[in-house]
Amino acid sequence: MAIRTRLTEMLGIEYPIIQGGMQWLSRAELAAAVSNAGGLGIITAATHRTREDLRNEIRKTRELTDRPFGVNISMLPEVTPQDMTQVYVETVIEERVPVVETSGRSPEPFARYLKEAGIKLLHKVPAVRFAKKAESVGADAVIIVGFECGGHPGMDDVTTLILVPRAVDEVSIPVIAGGGIADARGFVAALALGAEGVVMGTRFVATTECIAHPNFKDWMVRHKETDTVLILRSIRNALRVMRNAAAEKVLAMEERGAPLEELLTVVGGQVGLKALLEGDLEGGTFAVGQAIGLIHDVKPVAEVIREMVEGAERILSRLQGALGKQ
């Protein structure tokens, strides 16, 4: 089944399915698997401490796929210091990476340089007002994520079902839908809402190519949409994570007004990485979306994408039949 949208034409991909940047998990193996299956894989810049580290990961991805892929660059200062953001941008330009996904803050300081280098800029936002800003500063497409998403859903508590058509009505660039999408049903729904592609994080964690410890993947398969929780609302940086001992500890700390420095002793990246790789399900906070309620197995990336595309074809055929009967 061919699925053609402005996004597939813009990025040179077969299907409008993007694997979002997921901190430690978005490595070359996962990104290449998504790209090889016809989507767009993305590696994350922020987990690389030096220019050469990121350059090596980009080149490793190129060794594993000859198809387009992207690099996520977070603009949040607590994730990426300003000087490293500049380094990451320079590196993706030097390496001629075809696509950059930015998130956190406005990509305005770097948009012109990416455009001059012929790099497509996708900016991820949690609200329509930020989507309009992204378009105004030169983003080629905007990713809008609803309240259901793993990671940072913003502070407005608006679902994907509302955000996507609102964004489509407000911007002229392609809109990519994220949050709660894990199968063909969500894929078709997003397209029906006017999106020209989808971004998935949680579904791609539960794949054989993802480096997350098997304990974590097993947890995802066994749990449901009510087993996630929002933390860090006290510092206006809401984060949806799996509900575990670490998340409950953060909520208790926030209840008594703990400052960011104290919160980082639990939610800091290195703490989470250690627990993630060792399979310690209680020792760190892990971003995961409500889409876990739709995930029932761990399988190769290629199978996930194939099932989405074939499932979409069946759904569309069924809908066309229903309309015909009317």
Secondary structure, DSSP 8 states (H G I E B T S, - for coil): -----HHHHHHT-SSSEEE---GGG--HHHHHHHHHTTSBEEEESTT--SHHHHHHHHHHHHHH-SS-EEEEEE--TTTS-HHHHHHHHHHHHHTT-SEEEEESS--HHHHHHHHHTT-EEEEEESSHHHHHHHHHTT-SEEEEE-TT-SB---SS---HHHHHHHHHHH-SS-EEEESS--SHHHHHHHHHTT-SEEEESHHHHSBTTS-S-HHHHHHHHH--GGGEEEE-GGGT--EEEE-SHHHHHHHHHHHTT--HHHHHHHH-HHHHHHHHHHT-SSSS--B--GGGGG----B-HHHHHHHHHHHHHHHHHHHHHHHHH-
